[in-house]
């Protein structure tokens, strides 16, 4: 399917099973019902919230089966699944046996582009283990600075279905795609795509690192203008080489070093482009200054370069890249400066929920009192600790799997003081901040970069970050 080809599916009377209620399932069910499909929603859960959602859909004439997400409804012709449903679920095994196709919500959105006869908006797509949301939001800011109607959509929490069916057309969409979404989106063909980085994550869902990487690589399939890769992560360039792209599509690298031809990089504190210039062998176009990026941490500069590469692939002028980066403000809990207390800086990077994200965060500061721990999700911490050991003033550990980090510290940083907090109630964060303050010296940074998921103690990483910020502010109030 070409990048601008649209679906001609006859939805009238087509029996579609939607797997899962929630942020993707409910909109999919509503849209498909509105197109005339016979929709059945299946859902594993049967709690009060699910029953309320089911009642709203049933009032529209949509069939809902709660507590039964394993059985394939009779006469199903297509399954549209929430991205988090694992491929080995009995429902999908039954679908494969019956030769019933399975689409994700992203695939459905792709197939519904241009449904009203309008030329569909191109997609500039971003994936990677870390940095996706920041990069997509940076990209949208740049596109807006260029005067384009755009939106940051997809895994960022904004429905792609809403965007492709919006009454007012978009010029271009900045699309964040997770490995789950890419797994269930075989037909998506972006204008240009980027893989920011690759590190072990969600292996339990994909079954292996190889399968996880392969799903990430789907973002390059059918790209028409640019496949953007990370020069520092050779696996991303390998995926470009393996991709089946349209004739003339180019490989574009981004690097924190001086860029070579067909790359974007950094020279003397300036973000420069040697890819989208008339003579890339001899020319470099200034795009912005490192100081235009907030915050100017190394991994965030890499995000900015990836966003700039996708924008330049779409024809955006250099001034819009600069203006868009200057206008961008990071989401909460992503390397967020909370306060300076007694000449110690407190940084909230609760979004660092895996070792790869924490590694980037730890590389941005020195010396550090590190607050870490939570649910490890099968991760190991030796490489993370050994790489950061020289920067560590001290460590405060909390959460269910903190012992794994403590053991890595004993092996690779035995001289670093460690405070181990056994309590697992949410109030533990206040104690963690006080312990960190006791370890810190003037000029140090206390960094919340847990390298773990939050659900052992907090509803999500946002709540964990809020607890950290509240504890820091309480500390600041006491010091006045």
Helices and strands as residue ranges (DSSP letters): E 15-19, H 25-34, E 38-43, H 48-58, E 63-66, E 78-81, H 90-97, E 101-104, H 105-112, E 122-127, H 132-145, E 152-154, H 160-164, E 172-176, H 179-183, E 192-195, H 203-206, H 209-217, G 218-220, E 226-230, H 234-242, E 250-254, E 263-267, E 270-273, E 285-289, G 290-292, H 298-313, H 318-327, E 336-341, E 344-348, H 355-362, E 368-372, H 382-388, G 389-391, E 392-397, H 402-412, E 417-420, H 428-439, E 445-448, H 461-479
